[in-house]
């Protein structure tokens, strides 16, 4: 998928665990883990909003575009 997820790096920079983020945003640890590993197929804007608020970041801090190498 051409969209990469940098959640792990942002969590590390904030000194926050995935468990703590899960508690702050009200999402399951399993769902956040799927997002963190880049296996998610989609993300709701409300989820992105909650994560950005909890981490004091912008969506671009969490997501990046990886163009095809063809």
mmCIF file of the N, C-alpha and C atoms, coordinates in Angstrom:
data_MODEL
# 
_entry.id   MODEL 
# 
loop_
_atom_site.group_PDB 
_atom_site.id 
_atom_site.type_symbol 
_atom_site.label_atom_id 
_atom_site.label_alt_id 
_atom_site.label_comp_id 
_atom_site.label_asym_id 
_atom_site.label_entity_id 
_atom_site.label_seq_id 
_atom_site.pdbx_PDB_ins_code 
_atom_site.Cartn_x 
_atom_site.Cartn_y 
_atom_site.Cartn_z 
_atom_site.occupancy 
_atom_site.B_iso_or_equiv 
_atom_site.pdbx_formal_charge 
_atom_site.auth_seq_id 
_atom_site.auth_comp_id 
_atom_site.auth_asym_id 
_atom_site.auth_atom_id 
_atom_site.pdbx_PDB_model_num 
ATOM 1   N N  . UNK A 1 1  ? 0.847   -1.182 0.000   1.00 0.00 ? 1  UNK A N  1 
ATOM 2   C CA . UNK A 1 1  ? 0.000   0.000  0.000   1.00 0.00 ? 1  UNK A CA 1 
ATOM 3   C C  . UNK A 1 1  ? 0.885   1.235  0.000   1.00 0.00 ? 1  UNK A C  1 
ATOM 4   N N  . UNK A 1 2  ? 0.547   2.246  -0.768  1.00 0.00 ? 2  UNK A N  1 
ATOM 5   C CA . UNK A 1 2  ? 1.421   3.419  -0.877  1.00 0.00 ? 2  UNK A CA 1 
ATOM 6   C C  . UNK A 1 2  ? 1.339   4.408  0.287   1.00 0.00 ? 2  UNK A C  1 
ATOM 7   N N  . UNK A 1 3  ? 0.540   4.115  1.310   1.00 0.00 ? 3  UNK A N  1 
ATOM 8   C CA . UNK A 1 3  ? 0.484   4.984  2.482   1.00 0.00 ? 3  UNK A CA 1 
ATOM 9   C C  . UNK A 1 3  ? 1.203   4.288  3.628   1.00 0.00 ? 3  UNK A C  1 
ATOM 10  N N  . UNK A 1 4  ? 2.218   4.948  4.170   1.00 0.00 ? 4  UNK A N  1 
ATOM 11  C CA . UNK A 1 4  ? 2.965   4.404  5.300   1.00 0.00 ? 4  UNK A CA 1 
ATOM 12  C C  . UNK A 1 4  ? 2.516   5.058  6.596   1.00 0.00 ? 4  UNK A C  1 
ATOM 13  N N  . UNK A 1 5  ? 2.686   4.349  7.692   1.00 0.00 ? 5  UNK A N  1 
ATOM 14  C CA . UNK A 1 5  ? 2.249   4.831  9.005   1.00 0.00 ? 5  UNK A CA 1 
ATOM 15  C C  . UNK A 1 5  ? 3.470   4.978  9.903   1.00 0.00 ? 5  UNK A C  1 
ATOM 16  N N  . UNK A 1 6  ? 3.612   6.151  10.506  1.00 0.00 ? 6  UNK A N  1 
ATOM 17  C CA . UNK A 1 6  ? 4.744   6.458  11.375  1.00 0.00 ? 6  UNK A CA 1 
ATOM 18  C C  . UNK A 1 6  ? 4.344   6.568  12.847  1.00 0.00 ? 6  UNK A C  1 
ATOM 19  N N  . UNK A 1 7  ? 3.279   5.876  13.227  1.00 0.00 ? 7  UNK A N  1 
ATOM 20  C CA . UNK A 1 7  ? 2.774   5.965  14.594  1.00 0.00 ? 7  UNK A CA 1 
ATOM 21  C C  . UNK A 1 7  ? 3.830   5.556  15.608  1.00 0.00 ? 7  UNK A C  1 
ATOM 22  N N  . UNK A 1 8  ? 4.572   4.517  15.322  1.00 0.00 ? 8  UNK A N  1 
ATOM 23  C CA . UNK A 1 8  ? 5.594   4.040  16.256  1.00 0.00 ? 8  UNK A CA 1 
ATOM 24  C C  . UNK A 1 8  ? 6.633   5.122  16.544  1.00 0.00 ? 8  UNK A C  1 
ATOM 25  N N  . UNK A 1 9  ? 7.077   5.819  15.511  1.00 0.00 ? 9  UNK A N  1 
ATOM 26  C CA . UNK A 1 9  ? 8.076   6.878  15.691  1.00 0.00 ? 9  UNK A CA 1 
ATOM 27  C C  . UNK A 1 9  ? 7.523   8.040  16.515  1.00 0.00 ? 9  UNK A C  1 
ATOM 28  N N  . UNK A 1 10 ? 6.273   8.399  16.265  1.00 0.00 ? 10 UNK A N  1 
ATOM 29  C CA . UNK A 1 10 ? 5.664   9.507  17.017  1.00 0.00 ? 10 UNK A CA 1 
ATOM 30  C C  . UNK A 1 10 ? 5.474   9.103  18.473  1.00 0.00 ? 10 UNK A C  1 
ATOM 31  N N  . UNK A 1 11 ? 5.040   7.878  18.713  1.00 0.00 ? 11 UNK A N  1 
ATOM 32  C CA . UNK A 1 11 ? 4.901   7.404  20.098  1.00 0.00 ? 11 UNK A CA 1 
ATOM 33  C C  . UNK A 1 11 ? 6.245   7.445  20.814  1.00 0.00 ? 11 UNK A C  1 
ATOM 34  N N  . UNK A 1 12 ? 7.291   6.973  20.149  1.00 0.00 ? 12 UNK A N  1 
ATOM 35  C CA . UNK A 1 12 ? 8.633   6.978  20.738  1.00 0.00 ? 12 UNK A CA 1 
ATOM 36  C C  . UNK A 1 12 ? 9.079   8.403  21.063  1.00 0.00 ? 12 UNK A C  1 
ATOM 37  N N  . UNK A 1 13 ? 8.836   9.328  20.146  1.00 0.00 ? 13 UNK A N  1 
ATOM 38  C CA . UNK A 1 13 ? 9.235   10.725 20.357  1.00 0.00 ? 13 UNK A CA 1 
ATOM 39  C C  . UNK A 1 13 ? 8.485   11.359 21.527  1.00 0.00 ? 13 UNK A C  1 
ATOM 40  N N  . UNK A 1 14 ? 7.261   10.894 21.766  1.00 0.00 ? 14 UNK A N  1 
ATOM 41  C CA . UNK A 1 14 ? 6.444   11.437 22.864  1.00 0.00 ? 14 UNK A CA 1 
ATOM 42  C C  . UNK A 1 14 ? 6.642   10.662 24.165  1.00 0.00 ? 14 UNK A C  1 
ATOM 43  N N  . UNK A 1 15 ? 7.389   9.567  24.106  1.00 0.00 ? 15 UNK A N  1 
ATOM 44  C CA . UNK A 1 15 ? 7.593   8.751  25.299  1.00 0.00 ? 15 UNK A CA 1 
ATOM 45  C C  . UNK A 1 15 ? 6.305   8.093  25.768  1.00 0.00 ? 15 UNK A C  1 
ATOM 46  N N  . UNK A 1 16 ? 5.466   7.706  24.816  1.00 0.00 ? 16 UNK A N  1 
ATOM 47  C CA . UNK A 1 16 ? 4.167   7.134  25.144  1.00 0.00 ? 16 UNK A CA 1 
ATOM 48  C C  . UNK A 1 16 ? 4.087   5.711  24.596  1.00 0.00 ? 16 UNK A C  1 
ATOM 49  N N  . UNK A 1 17 ? 3.445   4.849  25.355  1.00 0.00 ? 17 UNK A N  1 
ATOM 50  C CA . UNK A 1 17 ? 3.258   3.476  24.900  1.00 0.00 ? 17 UNK A CA 1 
ATOM 51  C C  . UNK A 1 17 ? 1.959   3.368  24.107  1.00 0.00 ? 17 UNK A C  1 
ATOM 52  N N  . UNK A 1 18 ? 1.849   2.310  23.351  1.00 0.00 ? 18 UNK A N  1 
ATOM 53  C CA . UNK A 1 18 ? 0.621   2.056  22.599  1.00 0.00 ? 18 UNK A CA 1 
ATOM 54  C C  . UNK A 1 18 ? -0.549  1.837  23.565  1.00 0.00 ? 18 UNK A C  1 
ATOM 55  N N  . UNK A 1 19 ? -0.273  1.217  24.697  1.00 0.00 ? 19 UNK A N  1 
ATOM 56  C CA . UNK A 1 19 ? -1.311  0.997  25.715  1.00 0.00 ? 19 UNK A CA 1 
ATOM 57  C C  . UNK A 1 19 ? -1.834  2.325  26.248  1.00 0.00 ? 19 UNK A C  1 
ATOM 58  N N  . UNK A 1 20 ? -0.928  3.254  26.523  1.00 0.00 ? 20 UNK A N  1 
ATOM 59  C CA . UNK A 1 20 ? -1.339  4.569  27.027  1.00 0.00 ? 20 UNK A CA 1 
ATOM 60  C C  . UNK A 1 20 ? -2.163  5.316  25.975  1.00 0.00 ? 20 UNK A C  1 
ATOM 61  N N  . UNK A 1 21 ? -1.736  5.253  24.721  1.00 0.00 ? 21 UNK A N  1 
ATOM 62  C CA . UNK A 1 21 ? -2.499  5.892  23.654  1.00 0.00 ? 21 UNK A CA 1 
ATOM 63  C C  . UNK A 1 21 ? -3.879  5.263  23.549  1.00 0.00 ? 21 UNK A C  1 
ATOM 64  N N  . UNK A 1 22 ? -3.949  3.954  23.650  1.00 0.00 ? 22 UNK A N  1 
ATOM 65  C CA . UNK A 1 22 ? -5.220  3.238  23.594  1.00 0.00 ? 22 UNK A CA 1 
ATOM 66  C C  . UNK A 1 22 ? -6.187  3.755  24.666  1.00 0.00 ? 22 UNK A C  1 
ATOM 67  N N  . UNK A 1 23 ? -5.684  3.937  25.857  1.00 0.00 ? 23 UNK A N  1 
ATOM 68  C CA . UNK A 1 23 ? -6.511  4.439  26.963  1.00 0.00 ? 23 UNK A CA 1 
ATOM 69  C C  . UNK A 1 23 ? -6.951  5.875  26.716  1.00 0.00 ? 23 UNK A C  1 
ATOM 70  N N  . UNK A 1 24 ? -6.069  6.694  26.173  1.00 0.00 ? 24 UNK A N  1 
ATOM 71  C CA . UNK A 1 24 ? -6.386  8.109  25.942  1.00 0.00 ? 24 UNK A CA 1 
ATOM 72  C C  . UNK A 1 24 ? -7.420  8.314  24.835  1.00 0.00 ? 24 UNK A C  1 
ATOM 73  N N  . UNK A 1 25 ? -7.362  7.496  23.804  1.00 0.00 ? 25 UNK A N  1 
ATOM 74  C CA . UNK A 1 25 ? -8.256  7.710  22.660  1.00 0.00 ? 25 UNK A CA 1 
ATOM 75  C C  . UNK A 1 25 ? -9.465  6.790  22.656  1.00 0.00 ? 25 UNK A C  1 
ATOM 76  N N  . UNK A 1 26 ? -9.486  5.796  23.538  1.00 0.00 ? 26 UNK A N  1 
ATOM 77  C CA . UNK A 1 26 ? -10.641 4.913  23.628  1.00 0.00 ? 26 UNK A CA 1 
ATOM 78  C C  . UNK A 1 26 ? -10.733 3.896  22.501  1.00 0.00 ? 26 UNK A C  1 
ATOM 79  N N  . UNK A 1 27 ? -9.586  3.503  21.954  1.00 0.00 ? 27 UNK A N  1 
ATOM 80  C CA . UNK A 1 27 ? -9.547  2.465  20.927  1.00 0.00 ? 27 UNK A CA 1 
ATOM 81  C C  . UNK A 1 27 ? -8.884  1.226  21.508  1.00 0.00 ? 27 UNK A C  1 
ATOM 82  N N  . UNK A 1 28 ? -9.220  0.084  20.944  1.00 0.00 ? 28 UNK A N  1 
ATOM 83  C CA . UNK A 1 28 ? -8.610  -1.144 21.453  1.00 0.00 ? 28 UNK A CA 1 
ATOM 84  C C  . UNK A 1 28 ? -7.135  -1.184 21.076  1.00 0.00 ? 28 UNK A C  1 
ATOM 85  N N  . UNK A 1 29 ? -6.395  -1.867 21.895  1.00 0.00 ? 29 UNK A N  1 
ATOM 86  C CA . UNK A 1 29 ? -4.966  -2.054 21.630  1.00 0.00 ? 29 UNK A CA 1 
ATOM 87  C C  . UNK A 1 29 ? -4.770  -2.803 20.316  1.00 0.00 ? 29 UNK A C  1 
ATOM 88  N N  . UNK A 1 30 ? -5.653  -3.749 20.041  1.00 0.00 ? 30 UNK A N  1 
ATOM 89  C CA . UNK A 1 30 ? -5.555  -4.522 18.795  1.00 0.00 ? 30 UNK A CA 1 
ATOM 90  C C  . UNK A 1 30 ? -5.713  -3.623 17.574  1.00 0.00 ? 30 UNK A C  1 
ATOM 91  N N  . UNK A 1 31 ? -6.699  -2.722 17.594  1.00 0.00 ? 31 UNK A N  1 
ATOM 92  C CA . UNK A 1 31 ? -6.912  -1.824 16.449  1.00 0.00 ? 31 UNK A CA 1 
ATOM 93  C C  . UNK A 1 31 ? -5.750  -0.863 16.264  1.00 0.00 ? 31 UNK A C  1 
ATOM 94  N N  . UNK A 1 32 ? -5.214  -0.339 17.351  1.00 0.00 ? 32 UNK A N  1 
ATOM 95  C CA . UNK A 1 32 ? -4.058  0.555  17.232  1.00 0.00 ? 32 UNK A CA 1 
ATOM 96  C C  . UNK A 1 32 ? -2.828  -0.202 16.750  1.00 0.00 ? 32 UNK A C  1 
ATOM 97  N N  . UNK A 1 33 ? -2.688  -1.441 17.160  1.00 0.00 ? 33 UNK A N  1 
ATOM 98  C CA . UNK A 1 33 ? -1.565  -2.256 16.710  1.00 0.00 ? 33 UNK A CA 1 
ATOM 99  C C  . UNK A 1 33 ? -1.635  -2.500 15.206  1.00 0.00 ? 33 UNK A C  1 
ATOM 100 N N  . UNK A 1 34 ? -2.830  -2.753 14.695  1.00 0.00 ? 34 UNK A N  1 
ATOM 101 C CA . UNK A 1 34 ? -3.015  -2.936 13.250  1.00 0.00 ? 34 UNK A CA 1 
ATOM 102 C C  . UNK A 1 34 ? -2.613  -1.663 12.509  1.00 0.00 ? 34 UNK A C  1 
ATOM 103 N N  . UNK A 1 35 ? -2.995  -0.524 13.047  1.00 0.00 ? 35 UNK A N  1 
ATOM 104 C CA . UNK A 1 35 ? -2.621  0.755  12.425  1.00 0.00 ? 35 UNK A CA 1 
ATOM 105 C C  . UNK A 1 35 ? -1.114  0.959  12.501  1.00 0.00 ? 35 UNK A C  1 
ATOM 106 N N  . UNK A 1 36 ? -0.536  0.711  13.660  1.00 0.00 ? 36 UNK A N  1 
ATOM 107 C CA . UNK A 1 36 ? 0.896   0.933  13.869  1.00 0.00 ? 36 UNK A CA 1 
ATOM 108 C C  . UNK A 1 36 ? 1.758   0.086  12.934  1.00 0.00 ? 36 UNK A C  1 
ATOM 109 N N  . UNK A 1 37 ? 1.330   -1.134 12.675  1.00 0.00 ? 37 UNK A N  1 
ATOM 110 C CA . UNK A 1 37 ? 2.116   -2.030 11.833  1.00 0.00 ? 37 UNK A CA 1 
ATOM 111 C C  . UNK A 1 37 ? 1.867   -1.811 10.347  1.00 0.00 ? 37 UNK A C  1 
ATOM 112 N N  . UNK A 1 38 ? 0.974   -0.884 10.011  1.00 0.00 ? 38 UNK A N  1 
ATOM 113 C CA . UNK A 1 38 ? 0.699   -0.583 8.615   1.00 0.00 ? 38 UNK A CA 1 
ATOM 114 C C  . UNK A 1 38 ? -0.231  -1.570 7.938   1.00 0.00 ? 38 UNK A C  1 
ATOM 115 N N  . UNK A 1 39 ? -0.912  -2.397 8.709   1.00 0.00 ? 39 UNK A N  1 
ATOM 116 C CA . UNK A 1 39 ? -1.812  -3.399 8.147   1.00 0.00 ? 39 UNK A CA 1 
ATOM 117 C C  . UNK A 1 39 ? -3.244  -2.892 7.983   1.00 0.00 ? 39 UNK A C  1 
ATOM 118 N N  . UNK A 1 40 ? -3.522  -1.693 8.467   1.00 0.00 ? 40 UNK A N  1 
ATOM 119 C CA . UNK A 1 40 ? -4.880  -1.134 8.350   1.00 0.00 ? 40 UNK A CA 1 
ATOM 120 C C  . UNK A 1 40 ? -5.165  -0.768 6.906   1.00 0.00 ? 40 UNK A C  1 
ATOM 121 N N  . UNK A 1 41 ? -6.378  -1.003 6.473   1.00 0.00 ? 41 UNK A N  1 
ATOM 122 C CA . UNK A 1 41 ? -6.807  -0.663 5.119   1.00 0.00 ? 41 UNK A CA 1 
ATOM 123 C C  . UNK A 1 41 ? -7.415  0.734  5.061   1.00 0.00 ? 41 UNK A C  1 
ATOM 124 N N  . UNK A 1 42 ? -7.854  1.249  6.210   1.00 0.00 ? 42 UNK A N  1 
ATOM 125 C CA . UNK A 1 42 ? -8.507  2.563  6.265   1.00 0.00 ? 42 UNK A CA 1 
ATOM 126 C C  . UNK A 1 42 ? -8.420  3.093  7.694   1.00 0.00 ? 42 UNK A C  1 
ATOM 127 N N  . UNK A 1 43 ? -8.660  4.386  7.828   1.00 0.00 ? 43 UNK A N  1 
ATOM 128 C CA . UNK A 1 43 ? -8.741  5.004  9.147   1.00 0.00 ? 43 UNK A CA 1 
ATOM 129 C C  . UNK A 1 43 ? -9.824  6.072  9.092   1.00 0.00 ? 43 UNK A C  1 
ATOM 130 N N  . UNK A 1 44 ? -10.658 6.109  10.098  1.00 0.00 ? 44 UNK A N  1 
ATOM 131 C CA . UNK A 1 44 ? -11.709 7.129  10.167  1.00 0.00 ? 44 UNK A CA 1 
ATOM 132 C C  . UNK A 1 44 ? -11.089 8.464  10.567  1.00 0.00 ? 44 UNK A C  1 
ATOM 133 N N  . UNK A 1 45 ? -11.668 9.527  10.036  1.00 0.00 ? 45 UNK A N  1 
ATOM 134 C CA . UNK A 1 45 ? -11.178 10.855 10.408  1.00 0.00 ? 45 UNK A CA 1 
ATOM 135 C C  . UNK A 1 45 ? -11.326 11.084 11.907  1.00 0.00 ? 45 UNK A C  1 
ATOM 136 N N  . UNK A 1 46 ? -12.368 10.561 12.513  1.00 0.00 ? 46 UNK A N  1 
ATOM 137 C CA . UNK A 1 46 ? -12.559 10.739 13.957  1.00 0.00 ? 46 UNK A CA 1 
ATOM 138 C C  . UNK A 1 46 ? -11.442 10.034 14.733  1.00 0.00 ? 46 UNK A C  1 
ATOM 139 N N  . UNK A 1 47 ? -10.981 8.892  14.236  1.00 0.00 ? 47 UNK A N  1 
ATOM 140 C CA . UNK A 1 47 ? -9.872  8.182  14.870  1.00 0.00 ? 47 UNK A CA 1 
ATOM 141 C C  . UNK A 1 47 ? -8.581  8.963  14.692  1.00 0.00 ? 47 UNK A C  1 
ATOM 142 N N  . UNK A 1 48 ? -8.347  9.450  13.495  1.00 0.00 ? 48 UNK A N  1 
ATOM 143 C CA . UNK A 1 48 ? -7.157  10.249 13.223  1.00 0.00 ? 48 UNK A CA 1 
ATOM 144 C C  . UNK A 1 48 ? -7.149  11.509 14.082  1.00 0.00 ? 48 UNK A C  1 
ATOM 145 N N  . UNK A 1 49 ? -8.305  12.132 14.219  1.00 0.00 ? 49 UNK A N  1 
ATOM 146 C CA . UNK A 1 49 ? -8.448  13.321 15.062  1.00 0.00 ? 49 UNK A CA 1 
ATOM 147 C C  . UNK A 1 49 ? -8.087  13.000 16.513  1.00 0.00 ? 49 UNK A C  1 
ATOM 148 N N  . UNK A 1 50 ? -8.614  11.905 17.043  1.00 0.00 ? 50 UNK A N  1 
ATOM 149 C CA . UNK A 1 50 ? -8.347  11.531 18.431  1.00 0.00 ? 50 UNK A CA 1 
ATOM 150 C C  . UNK A 1 50 ? -6.870  11.232 18.657  1.00 0.00 ? 50 UNK A C  1 
ATOM 151 N N  . UNK A 1 51 ? -6.250  10.544 17.717  1.00 0.00 ? 51 UNK A N  1 
ATOM 152 C CA . UNK A 1 51 ? -4.825  10.224 17.845  1.00 0.00 ? 51 UNK A CA 1 
ATOM 153 C C  . UNK A 1 51 ? -3.982  11.496 17.783  1.00 0.00 ? 51 UNK A C  1 
ATOM 154 N N  . UNK A 1 52 ? -4.299  12.378 16.851  1.00 0.00 ? 52 UNK A N  1 
ATOM 155 C CA . UNK A 1 52 ? -3.552  13.638 16.728  1.00 0.00 ? 52 UNK A CA 1 
ATOM 156 C C  . UNK A 1 52 ? -3.700  14.496 17.981  1.00 0.00 ? 52 UNK A C  1 
ATOM 157 N N  . UNK A 1 53 ? -4.877  14.528 18.549  1.00 0.00 ? 53 UNK A N  1 
ATOM 158 C CA . UNK A 1 53 ? -5.085  15.294 19.789  1.00 0.00 ? 53 UNK A CA 1 
ATOM 159 C C  . UNK A 1 53 ? -4.272  14.697 20.935  1.00 0.00 ? 53 UNK A C  1 
ATOM 160 N N  . UNK A 1 54 ? -4.303  13.378 21.068  1.00 0.00 ? 54 UNK A N  1 
ATOM 161 C CA . UNK A 1 54 ? -3.586  12.719 22.163  1.00 0.00 ? 54 UNK A CA 1 
ATOM 162 C C  . UNK A 1 54 ? -2.077  12.869 22.031  1.00 0.00 ? 54 UNK A C  1 
ATOM 163 N N  . UNK A 1 55 ? -1.592  12.913 20.795  1.00 0.00 ? 55 UNK A N  1 
ATOM 164 C CA . UNK A 1 55 ? -0.143  12.998 20.569  1.00 0.00 ? 55 UNK A CA 1 
ATOM 165 C C  . UNK A 1 55 ? 0.330   14.415 20.246  1.00 0.00 ? 55 UNK A C  1 
ATOM 166 N N  . UNK A 1 56 ? -0.598  15.365 20.206  1.00 0.00 ? 56 UNK A N  1 
ATOM 167 C CA . UNK A 1 56 ? -0.265  16.750 19.856  1.00 0.00 ? 56 UNK A CA 1 
ATOM 168 C C  . UNK A 1 56 ? 0.540   16.794 18.558  1.00 0.00 ? 56 UNK A C  1 
ATOM 169 N N  . UNK A 1 57 ? -0.038  16.213 17.511  1.00 0.00 ? 57 UNK A N  1 
ATOM 170 C CA . UNK A 1 57 ? 0.661   16.162 16.233  1.00 0.00 ? 57 UNK A CA 1 
ATOM 171 C C  . UNK A 1 57 ? -0.309  16.431 15.089  1.00 0.00 ? 57 UNK A C  1 
ATOM 172 N N  . UNK A 1 58 ? 0.223   16.470 13.896  1.00 0.00 ? 58 UNK A N  1 
ATOM 173 C CA . UNK A 1 58 ? -0.557  16.653 12.679  1.00 0.00 ? 58 UNK A CA 1 
ATOM 174 C C  . UNK A 1 58 ? -0.702  15.307 11.975  1.00 0.00 ? 58 UNK A C  1 
ATOM 175 N N  . UNK A 1 59 ? -1.743  15.133 11.152  1.00 0.00 ? 59 UNK A N  1 
ATOM 176 C CA . UNK A 1 59 ? -1.882  13.881 10.410  1.00 0.00 ? 59 UNK A CA 1 
ATOM 177 C C  . UNK A 1 59 ? -0.630  13.523 9.601   1.00 0.00 ? 59 UNK A C  1 
ATOM 178 N N  . UNK A 1 60 ? 0.043   14.521 9.053   1.00 0.00 ? 60 UNK A N  1 
ATOM 179 C CA . UNK A 1 60 ? 1.258   14.266 8.264   1.00 0.00 ? 60 UNK A CA 1 
ATOM 180 C C  . UNK A 1 60 ? 2.394   13.715 9.121   1.00 0.00 ? 60 UNK A C  1 
ATOM 181 N N  . UNK A 1 61 ? 2.322   13.885 10.435  1.00 0.00 ? 61 UNK A N  1 
ATOM 182 C CA . UNK A 1 61 ? 3.325   13.292 11.317  1.00 0.00 ? 61 UNK A CA 1 
ATOM 183 C C  . UNK A 1 61 ? 3.118   11.780 11.429  1.00 0.00 ? 61 UNK A C  1 
ATOM 184 N N  . UNK A 1 62 ? 1.898   11.338 11.163  1.00 0.00 ? 62 UNK A N  1 
ATOM 185 C CA . UNK A 1 62 ? 1.536   9.933  11.311  1.00 0.00 ? 62 UNK A CA 1 
ATOM 186 C C  . UNK A 1 62 ? 1.521   9.150  9.998   1.00 0.00 ? 62 UNK A C  1 
ATOM 187 N N  . UNK A 1 63 ? 1.247   9.852  8.891   1.00 0.00 ? 63 UNK A N  1 
ATOM 188 C CA . UNK A 1 63 ? 1.077   9.187  7.598   1.00 0.00 ? 63 UNK A CA 1 
ATOM 189 C C  . UNK A 1 63 ? 2.010   9.792  6.563   1.00 0.00 ? 63 UNK A C  1 
ATOM 190 N N  . UNK A 1 64 ? 2.490   8.956  5.650   1.00 0.00 ? 64 UNK A N  1 
ATOM 191 C CA . UNK A 1 64 ? 3.299   9.459  4.543   1.00 0.00 ? 64 UNK A CA 1 
ATOM 192 C C  . UNK A 1 64 ? 3.000   8.628  3.298   1.00 0.00 ? 64 UNK A C  1 
ATOM 193 N N  . UNK A 1 65 ? 3.253   9.211  2.149   1.00 0.00 ? 65 UNK A N  1 
ATOM 194 C CA . UNK A 1 65 ? 2.997   8.569  0.868   1.00 0.00 ? 65 UNK A CA 1 
ATOM 195 C C  . UNK A 1 65 ? 4.262   7.902  0.370   1.00 0.00 ? 65 UNK A C  1 
ATOM 196 N N  . UNK A 1 66 ? 4.139   6.644  -0.039  1.00 0.00 ? 66 UNK A N  1 
ATOM 197 C CA . UNK A 1 66 ? 5.259   5.899  -0.600  1.00 0.00 ? 66 UNK A CA 1 
ATOM 198 C C  . UNK A 1 66 ? 4.913   5.574  -2.052  1.00 0.00 ? 66 UNK A C  1 
ATOM 199 N N  . UNK A 1 67 ? 5.426   6.334  -2.996  1.00 0.00 ? 67 UNK A N  1 
ATOM 200 C CA . UNK A 1 67 ? 5.079   6.079  -4.400  1.00 0.00 ? 67 UNK A CA 1 
ATOM 201 C C  . UNK A 1 67 ? 5.567   4.700  -4.852  1.00 0.00 ? 67 UNK A C  1 
ATOM 202 N N  . UNK A 1 68 ? 4.850   4.146  -5.823  1.00 0.00 ? 68 UNK A N  1 
ATOM 203 C CA . UNK A 1 68 ? 5.253   2.866  -6.402  1.00 0.00 ? 68 UNK A CA 1 
ATOM 204 C C  . UNK A 1 68 ? 6.637   2.992  -7.012  1.00 0.00 ? 68 UNK A C  1 
ATOM 205 N N  . UNK A 1 69 ? 7.395   1.924  -6.929  1.00 0.00 ? 69 UNK A N  1 
ATOM 206 C CA . UNK A 1 69 ? 8.758   1.947  -7.440  1.00 0.00 ? 69 UNK A CA 1 
ATOM 207 C C  . UNK A 1 69 ? 8.852   1.431  -8.874  1.00 0.00 ? 69 UNK A C  1 
ATOM 208 N N  . UNK A 1 70 ? 7.716   1.290  -9.555  1.00 0.00 ? 70 UNK A N  1 
ATOM 209 C CA . UNK A 1 70 ? 7.697   0.777  -10.937 1.00 0.00 ? 70 UNK A CA 1 
ATOM 210 C C  . UNK A 1 70 ? 8.305   1.735  -11.914 1.00 0.00 ? 70 UNK A C  1 
# 
